[in-house]
Amino acid sequence: MNSLQLSEFSNRVFDRYDKNHSGFIEKDELNTLLYNLAMEMNSQQPTKKEIDYMLSYLDTNNDSKISRTEFQRLGELMVKVLGNK
């Protein structure tokens, strides 16, 4: 997947999970996203600790929400994980 495809993919996922259209993925939206991702991958559901870790990993400016730019890191990570399956 090239960088344009990754950006488009990340934007589609971001828009799907930004339920309140705030322009950010908040913790409850991230929780839903990670649960759905685990289900799609036939993996065990993430724990609260794992969700908190992912929020802190993505939230580079520490405002407790994930901007579209910060969300790109999750897209990159998902491509790496799915590419290795």
MMTF fields as JSON, N, C-alpha, C and O atoms, coordinates in Angstrom:
{
  "mmtfVersion": "1.0.0",
  "mmtfProducer": "UNKNOWN",
  "numBonds": 339,
  "numAtoms": 340,
  "numGroups": 85,
  "numChains": 1,
  "numModels": 1,
  "chainsPerModel": [1],
  "groupsPerChain": [85],
  "chainIdList": ["A"],
  "bondAtomList": [4, 2, 8, 6, 12, 10, 16, 14, 20, 18, 24, 22, 28, 26, 32, 30, 36, 34, 40, 38, 44, 42, 48, 46, 52, 50, 56, 54, 60, 58, 64, 62, 68, 66, 72, 70, 76, 74, 80, 78, 84, 82, 88, 86, 92, 90, 96, 94, 100, 98, 104, 102, 108, 106, 112, 110, 116, 114, 120, 118, 124, 122, 128, 126, 132, 130, 136, 134, 140, 138, 144, 142, 148, 146, 152, 150, 156, 154, 160, 158, 164, 162, 168, 166, 172, 170, 176, 174, 180, 178, 184, 182, 188, 186, 192, 190, 196, 194, 200, 198, 204, 202, 208, 206, 212, 210, 216, 214, 220, 218, 224, 222, 228, 226, 232, 230, 236, 234, 240, 238, 244, 242, 248, 246, 252, 250, 256, 254, 260, 258, 264, 262, 268, 266, 272, 270, 276, 274, 280, 278, 284, 282, 288, 286, 292, 290, 296, 294, 300, 298, 304, 302, 308, 306, 312, 310, 316, 314, 320, 318, 324, 322, 328, 326, 332, 330, 336, 334],
  "bondOrderList": [1, 1, 1, 1, 1, 1, 1, 1, 1, 1, 1, 1, 1, 1, 1, 1, 1, 1, 1, 1, 1, 1, 1, 1, 1, 1, 1, 1, 1, 1, 1, 1, 1, 1, 1, 1, 1, 1, 1, 1, 1, 1, 1, 1, 1, 1, 1, 1, 1, 1, 1, 1, 1, 1, 1, 1, 1, 1, 1, 1, 1, 1, 1, 1, 1, 1, 1, 1, 1, 1, 1, 1, 1, 1, 1, 1, 1, 1, 1, 1, 1, 1, 1, 1],
  "groupList": [{"groupName": "MET", "atomNameList": ["N", "CA", "C", "O"], "elementList": ["N", "C", "C", "O"], "formalChargeList": [0, 0, 0, 0], "bondAtomList": [1, 0, 2, 1, 3, 2], "bondOrderList": [1, 1, 2], "singleLetterCode": "M", "chemCompType": "L-PEPTIDE LINKING"}, {"groupName": "ASN", "atomNameList": ["N", "CA", "C", "O"], "elementList": ["N", "C", "C", "O"], "formalChargeList": [0, 0, 0, 0], "bondAtomList": [1, 0, 2, 1, 3, 2], "bondOrderList": [1, 1, 2], "singleLetterCode": "N", "chemCompType": "L-PEPTIDE LINKING"}, {"groupName": "SER", "atomNameList": ["N", "CA", "C", "O"], "elementList": ["N", "C", "C", "O"], "formalChargeList": [0, 0, 0, 0], "bondAtomList": [1, 0, 2, 1, 3, 2], "bondOrderList": [1, 1, 2], "singleLetterCode": "S", "chemCompType": "L-PEPTIDE LINKING"}, {"groupName": "LEU", "atomNameList": ["N", "CA", "C", "O"], "elementList": ["N", "C", "C", "O"], "formalChargeList": [0, 0, 0, 0], "bondAtomList": [1, 0, 2, 1, 3, 2], "bondOrderList": [1, 1, 2], "singleLetterCode": "L", "chemCompType": "L-PEPTIDE LINKING"}, {"groupName": "GLN", "atomNameList": ["N", "CA", "C", "O"], "elementList": ["N", "C", "C", "O"], "formalChargeList": [0, 0, 0, 0], "bondAtomList": [1, 0, 2, 1, 3, 2], "bondOrderList": [1, 1, 2], "singleLetterCode": "Q", "chemCompType": "L-PEPTIDE LINKING"}, {"groupName": "GLU", "atomNameList": ["N", "CA", "C", "O"], "elementList": ["N", "C", "C", "O"], "formalChargeList": [0, 0, 0, 0], "bondAtomList": [1, 0, 2, 1, 3, 2], "bondOrderList": [1, 1, 2], "singleLetterCode": "E", "chemCompType": "L-PEPTIDE LINKING"}, {"groupName": "PHE", "atomNameList": ["N", "CA", "C", "O"], "elementList": ["N", "C", "C", "O"], "formalChargeList": [0, 0, 0, 0], "bondAtomList": [1, 0, 2, 1, 3, 2], "bondOrderList": [1, 1, 2], "singleLetterCode": "F", "chemCompType": "L-PEPTIDE LINKING"}, {"groupName": "ARG", "atomNameList": ["N", "CA", "C", "O"], "elementList": ["N", "C", "C", "O"], "formalChargeList": [0, 0, 0, 0], "bondAtomList": [1, 0, 2, 1, 3, 2], "bondOrderList": [1, 1, 2], "singleLetterCode": "R", "chemCompType": "L-PEPTIDE LINKING"}, {"groupName": "VAL", "atomNameList": ["N", "CA", "C", "O"], "elementList": ["N", "C", "C", "O"], "formalChargeList": [0, 0, 0, 0], "bondAtomList": [1, 0, 2, 1, 3, 2], "bondOrderList": [1, 1, 2], "singleLetterCode": "V", "chemCompType": "L-PEPTIDE LINKING"}, {"groupName": "ASP", "atomNameList": ["N", "CA", "C", "O"], "elementList": ["N", "C", "C", "O"], "formalChargeList": [0, 0, 0, 0], "bondAtomList": [1, 0, 2, 1, 3, 2], "bondOrderList": [1, 1, 2], "singleLetterCode": "D", "chemCompType": "L-PEPTIDE LINKING"}, {"groupName": "TYR", "atomNameList": ["N", "CA", "C", "O"], "elementList": ["N", "C", "C", "O"], "formalChargeList": [0, 0, 0, 0], "bondAtomList": [1, 0, 2, 1, 3, 2], "bondOrderList": [1, 1, 2], "singleLetterCode": "Y", "chemCompType": "L-PEPTIDE LINKING"}, {"groupName": "LYS", "atomNameList": ["N", "CA", "C", "O"], "elementList": ["N", "C", "C", "O"], "formalChargeList": [0, 0, 0, 0], "bondAtomList": [1, 0, 2, 1, 3, 2], "bondOrderList": [1, 1, 2], "singleLetterCode": "K", "chemCompType": "L-PEPTIDE LINKING"}, {"groupName": "HIS", "atomNameList": ["N", "CA", "C", "O"], "elementList": ["N", "C", "C", "O"], "formalChargeList": [0, 0, 0, 0], "bondAtomList": [1, 0, 2, 1, 3, 2], "bondOrderList": [1, 1, 2], "singleLetterCode": "H", "chemCompType": "L-PEPTIDE LINKING"}, {"groupName": "GLY", "atomNameList": ["N", "CA", "C", "O"], "elementList": ["N", "C", "C", "O"], "formalChargeList": [0, 0, 0, 0], "bondAtomList": [1, 0, 2, 1, 3, 2], "bondOrderList": [1, 1, 2], "singleLetterCode": "G", "chemCompType": "PEPTIDE LINKING"}, {"groupName": "ILE", "atomNameList": ["N", "CA", "C", "O"], "elementList": ["N", "C", "C", "O"], "formalChargeList": [0, 0, 0, 0], "bondAtomList": [1, 0, 2, 1, 3, 2], "bondOrderList": [1, 1, 2], "singleLetterCode": "I", "chemCompType": "L-PEPTIDE LINKING"}, {"groupName": "THR", "atomNameList": ["N", "CA", "C", "O"], "elementList": ["N", "C", "C", "O"], "formalChargeList": [0, 0, 0, 0], "bondAtomList": [1, 0, 2, 1, 3, 2], "bondOrderList": [1, 1, 2], "singleLetterCode": "T", "chemCompType": "L-PEPTIDE LINKING"}, {"groupName": "ALA", "atomNameList": ["N", "CA", "C", "O"], "elementList": ["N", "C", "C", "O"], "formalChargeList": [0, 0, 0, 0], "bondAtomList": [1, 0, 2, 1, 3, 2], "bondOrderList": [1, 1, 2], "singleLetterCode": "A", "chemCompType": "L-PEPTIDE LINKING"}, {"groupName": "PRO", "atomNameList": ["N", "CA", "C", "O"], "elementList": ["N", "C", "C", "O"], "formalChargeList": [0, 0, 0, 0], "bondAtomList": [1, 0, 2, 1, 3, 2], "bondOrderList": [1, 1, 2], "singleLetterCode": "P", "chemCompType": "L-PEPTIDE LINKING"}],
  "groupTypeList": [0, 1, 2, 3, 4, 3, 2, 5, 6, 2, 1, 7, 8, 6, 9, 7, 10, 9, 11, 1, 12, 2, 13, 6, 14, 5, 11, 9, 5, 3, 1, 15, 3, 3, 10, 1, 3, 16, 0, 5, 0, 1, 2, 4, 4, 17, 15, 11, 11, 5, 14, 9, 10, 0, 3, 2, 10, 3, 9, 15, 1, 1, 9, 2, 11, 14, 2, 7, 15, 5, 6, 4, 7, 3, 13, 5, 3, 0, 8, 11, 8, 3, 13, 1, 11],
  "groupIdList": [1, 2, 3, 4, 5, 6, 7, 8, 9, 10, 11, 12, 13, 14, 15, 16, 17, 18, 19, 20, 21, 22, 23, 24, 25, 26, 27, 28, 29, 30, 31, 32, 33, 34, 35, 36, 37, 38, 39, 40, 41, 42, 43, 44, 45, 46, 47, 48, 49, 50, 51, 52, 53, 54, 55, 56, 57, 58, 59, 60, 61, 62, 63, 64, 65, 66, 67, 68, 69, 70, 71, 72, 73, 74, 75, 76, 77, 78, 79, 80, 81, 82, 83, 84, 85],
  "secStructList": [7, 7, 2, 2, 2, 2, 2, 2, 2, 2, 2, 2, 2, 2, 2, 2, 2, 7, 6, 6, 7, 1, 1, 3, 3, 7, 2, 2, 2, 2, 2, 2, 2, 2, 2, 2, 2, 2, 2, 2, 6, 6, 7, 7, 7, 7, 7, 2, 2, 2, 2, 2, 2, 2, 2, 2, 2, 2, 7, 6, 6, 7, 1, 1, 1, 3, 3, 2, 2, 2, 2, 2, 2, 2, 2, 2, 2, 2, 2, 2, 2, 2, 2, 6, 7],
  "xCoordList": [0.855, 0.0, 0.899, 1.764, 0.693, 1.517, 0.976, -0.073, 1.675, 1.305, -0.051, -0.778, -0.403, -1.709, -2.823, -3.838, -2.633, -3.621, -3.764, -4.873, -2.64, -2.66, -3.425, -4.219, -3.185, -3.883, -5.383, -6.183, -5.767, -7.184, -7.837, -8.956, -7.141, -7.638, -7.835, -8.883, -6.826, -6.902, -8.051, -8.763, -8.239, -9.333, -10.701, -11.612, -10.848, -12.132, -12.428, -13.552, -11.424, -11.614, -11.901, -12.794, -11.152, -11.352, -12.794, -13.473, -13.254, -14.612, -15.664, -16.694, -15.404, -16.359, -16.512, -17.613, -15.422, -15.459, -15.591, -15.809, -15.468, -15.703, -17.217, -17.75, -17.882, -19.354, -19.998, -21.054, -19.368, -19.973, -19.467, -19.793, -18.68, -18.159, -17.429, -17.552, -16.67, -15.92, -14.596, -13.963, -14.182, -12.871, -11.782, -10.594, -12.203, -11.276, -11.861, -13.077, -10.99, -11.409, -11.191, -10.06, -12.301, -12.205, -12.089, -12.222, -11.844, -11.562, -12.684, -12.399, -13.942, -15.033, -15.078, -15.398, -14.761, -14.731, -13.549, -13.669, -12.405, -11.235, -11.539, -11.151, -12.228, -12.622, -13.44, -13.162, -14.434, -15.266, -14.429, -14.572, -13.555, -12.696, -11.833, -11.751, -11.19, -10.285, -11.05, -10.568, -12.241, -13.058, -13.456, -13.378, -13.882, -14.284, -13.102, -13.24, -11.953, -10.751, -10.401, -10.069, -10.477, -10.178, -11.156, -10.756, -12.431, -13.428, -13.116, -13.198, -12.758, -12.444, -11.223, -11.115, -10.306, -9.07, -9.18, -8.201, -10.387, -10.591, -9.574, -8.971, -9.404, -8.436, -9.18, -10.37, -8.476, -9.131, -9.366, -8.607, -10.425, -10.795, -9.722, -9.139, -9.458, -8.436, -8.892, -10.079, -7.944, -8.226, -8.262, -7.846, -8.761, -8.771, -7.344, -7.108, -6.405, -5.003, -4.461, -3.728, -4.815, -4.366, -4.989, -4.324, -6.249, -6.912, -6.269, -6.012, -6.006, -5.329, -3.944, -3.527, -3.233, -1.908, -2.007, -1.222, -2.969, -3.117, -3.462, -2.954, -4.315, -4.645, -3.386, -3.141, -2.586, -1.372, -0.35, 0.391, -0.303, 0.615, 0.248, 1.123, -1.034, -1.484, -1.582, -1.353, -1.919, -2.168, -0.852, -0.466, -0.178, 1.162, 1.17, 2.2, 0.053, 0.024, -0.672, -0.882, -1.032, -1.588, -2.849, -3.003, -3.757, -5.022, -6.177, -7.341, -5.853, -6.822, -7.792, -8.881, -7.405, -8.181, -7.21, -6.081, -7.66, -6.782, -7.233, -8.362, -6.334, -6.62, -6.465, -5.952, -6.91, -6.768, -5.284, -4.934, -4.428, -2.988, -2.415, -1.641, -2.791, -2.308, -2.812, -2.126, -4.01, -4.633, -3.863, -3.951, -3.116, -2.317, -1.384, -1.097, -0.915, -0.028, -0.737, -0.116, -2.038, -2.785, -2.919, -2.79, -3.174, -3.249, -1.949, -1.962, -0.83, 0.478, 0.673, 1.176, 0.276, 0.41, -0.483, -0.061, -1.708, -2.634, -2.096, -2.209, -1.522, -0.961, 0.183, 0.295, 1.027, 2.125, 1.601, 2.078, 0.61, 0.064, -0.655, -0.436, -1.507, -2.259, -1.361, -1.631, -0.295, 0.65, 1.441, 1.948, 1.547, 2.3, 1.427, 1.925, 0.145, -0.764, -0.75, -1.447],
  "yCoordList": [-1.172, 0.0, 1.233, 1.376, 2.118, 3.326, 4.385, 4.186, 5.487, 6.49, 7.134, 7.466, 7.315, 7.881, 6.905, 7.308, 5.636, 4.62, 4.516, 4.378, 4.582, 4.532, 5.72, 5.567, 6.889, 8.093, 7.98, 8.312, 7.516, 7.353, 6.308, 6.505, 5.206, 4.164, 4.712, 4.507, 5.409, 5.977, 6.963, 6.973, 7.788, 8.76, 8.083, 8.53, 7.02, 6.29, 5.677, 5.766, 5.056, 4.445, 5.534, 5.38, 6.627, 7.733, 8.232, 8.371, 8.498, 9.012, 8.021, 8.421, 6.747, 5.718, 5.703, 5.491, 5.925, 5.808, 7.14, 7.149, 8.251, 9.564, 9.792, 10.602, 9.077, 9.026, 10.382, 10.678, 11.218, 12.517, 13.63, 14.8, 13.266, 14.201, 15.387, 16.526, 15.092, 16.136, 16.449, 17.463, 15.586, 15.741, 15.046, 15.19, 14.286, 13.542, 12.163, 11.975, 11.211, 9.914, 9.977, 10.055, 9.94, 9.94, 8.498, 7.553, 8.343, 7.025, 6.025, 4.881, 6.421, 5.472, 5.047, 3.897, 5.963, 5.635, 4.719, 3.8, 4.976, 4.112, 2.717, 1.714, 2.667, 1.397, 0.579, -0.601, 1.198, 0.522, 0.063, -1.065, 0.941, 0.614, -0.604, -1.524, -0.616, -1.72, -3.025, -4.095, -2.946, -4.152, -4.713, -5.92, -3.833, -4.281, -4.863, -5.867, -4.232, -4.733, -6.128, -7.017, -6.314, -7.629, -8.679, -9.801, -8.318, -9.262, -9.633, -10.803, -8.637, -8.891, -9.779, -10.538, -9.679, -10.464, -11.783, -12.52, -12.082, -13.278, -13.341, -14.381, -12.21, -12.074, -11.804, -11.49, -11.927, -11.652, -10.151, -9.334, -9.809, -8.412, -7.693, -8.279, -6.43, -5.682, -5.419, -5.236, -5.405, -5.085, -3.567, -2.827, -3.114, -1.683, -1.134, -0.029, -1.902, -1.482, -1.325, -0.378, -2.242, -2.162, -0.963, -0.298, -0.696, 0.464, 1.747, 2.661, 1.819, 2.996, 3.179, 4.301, 2.066, 2.144, 2.677, 3.537, 2.168, 2.607, 4.092, 4.819, 4.544, 5.971, 6.782, 7.784, 6.366, 7.125, 7.05, 8.006, 5.917, 5.751, 6.693, 7.311, 6.8, 7.618, 9.097, 9.948, 9.41, 10.783, 11.491, 11.629, 11.932, 12.51, 13.868, 14.263, 14.595, 15.898, 15.829, 16.858, 14.617, 14.373, 15.163, 15.674, 15.271, 15.96, 14.976, 15.376, 13.697, 12.623, 12.352, 11.823, 12.706, 12.384, 12.287, 12.773, 11.658, 11.388, 12.217, 12.096, 13.053, 13.868, 13.003, 11.886, 13.533, 12.821, 12.555, 11.473, 13.518, 13.352, 12.269, 11.425, 12.29, 11.267, 9.889, 8.885, 9.852, 8.592, 7.898, 6.678, 8.644, 8.052, 6.964, 5.984, 7.138, 6.14, 4.801, 3.753, 4.824, 3.577, 2.918, 1.7, 3.709, 3.16, 2.477, 1.384, 3.116, 2.528, 1.23, 0.25, 1.222, 0.029, -1.095, -2.25, -0.765, -1.775, -2.397, -3.607, -1.592, -2.112, -3.082, -4.134, -2.734, -3.627, -4.946, -6.019, -4.854, -6.063, -6.925, -8.135, -6.302, -7.07, -7.592, -8.642, -6.86, -7.303, -8.529, -9.263, -8.753, -9.901, -11.116, -12.135, -11.04, -12.18, -13.104, -14.119],
  "zCoordList": [0.0, 0.0, 0.0, 0.864, -0.969, -1.02, -0.051, 0.562, 0.084, 1.084, 0.802, 1.739, -0.465, -0.798, -0.416, 0.154, -0.727, -0.362, 1.155, 1.672, 1.864, 3.324, 3.895, 4.823, 3.342, 3.791, 3.543, 4.417, 2.36, 2.034, 2.94, 3.412, 3.178, 4.063, 5.471, 6.082, 5.98, 7.33, 7.444, 8.449, 6.432, 6.454, 6.457, 7.153, 5.691, 5.664, 7.026, 7.522, 7.628, 8.949, 9.981, 10.815, 9.929, 10.864, 10.772, 11.789, 9.559, 9.37, 9.863, 10.404, 9.676, 10.118, 11.636, 12.143, 12.365, 13.822, 14.552, 15.764, 13.857, 14.48, 14.506, 13.747, 15.374, 15.397, 15.649, 15.091, 16.493, 16.803, 15.88, 16.078, 14.885, 13.878, 14.514, 14.064, 15.568, 16.269, 15.586, 15.882, 14.68, 14.062, 14.862, 14.574, 15.874, 16.727, 17.014, 16.983, 17.293, 17.803, 19.314, 19.793, 20.05, 21.505, 22.002, 21.225, 23.283, 23.852, 23.568, 23.215, 23.712, 23.469, 22.002, 21.7, 21.094, 19.672, 19.354, 18.543, 19.998, 19.829, 20.364, 19.766, 21.484, 22.076, 21.068, 20.857, 20.454, 19.451, 18.268, 17.798, 17.789, 16.647, 16.951, 16.137, 18.113, 18.448, 18.674, 18.303, 19.279, 19.427, 18.068, 17.839, 17.172, 15.834, 15.062, 14.363, 15.193, 14.524, 15.031, 14.246, 16.342, 16.921, 16.391, 16.081, 16.288, 15.767, 14.323, 13.95, 13.504, 12.096, 11.938, 10.975, 12.886, 12.822, 13.584, 13.701, 14.107, 14.932, 16.064, 16.328, 16.718, 17.8, 19.103, 19.095, 20.207, 21.483, 21.63, 21.11, 22.345, 22.537, 23.347, 24.26, 23.022, 23.767, 25.196, 25.463, 26.089, 27.487, 27.652, 26.761, 28.799, 29.093, 29.067, 28.58, 29.587, 29.603, 28.18, 27.895, 27.297, 25.906, 25.184, 24.39, 25.461, 24.858, 25.353, 24.569, 26.666, 27.227, 26.616, 26.331, 26.418, 25.8, 24.373, 23.972, 23.61, 22.226, 22.178, 21.323, 23.083, 23.137, 23.414, 22.743, 24.39, 24.703, 23.572, 23.345, 22.856, 21.727, 20.583, 19.975, 20.296, 19.167, 19.51, 18.651, 20.752, 21.189, 21.495, 22.656, 20.458, 20.627, 21.319, 21.866, 21.314, 21.993, 23.352, 23.995, 23.791, 25.129, 25.438, 26.547, 24.467, 24.726, 24.94, 24.958, 25.1, 25.385, 24.244, 24.465, 23.041, 21.85, 20.686, 20.759, 19.621, 18.487, 17.295, 16.82, 16.829, 15.647, 14.395, 14.452, 13.29, 12.013, 11.718, 11.248, 11.988, 11.756, 12.664, 12.213, 13.94, 14.871, 14.47, 14.661, 13.916, 13.529, 12.415, 12.275, 11.626, 10.55, 11.102, 10.414, 12.34, 12.955, 13.092, 12.919, 13.401, 13.52, 12.15, 12.033, 11.125, 9.773, 9.385, 8.819, 9.688, 9.386, 10.151, 9.601, 11.418, 12.244, 11.724, 11.675, 11.338, 10.828, 9.539, 9.342, 8.675, 7.425, 7.744, 7.115, 8.713, 9.091, 9.646, 9.278, 10.538, 11.16, 10.121, 10.052, 9.32, 8.333, 7.225, 6.642, 6.935, 5.912, 6.324, 5.475, 7.63, 8.141, 8.391, 8.868, 8.084, 8.321, 7.143, 7.147]
}
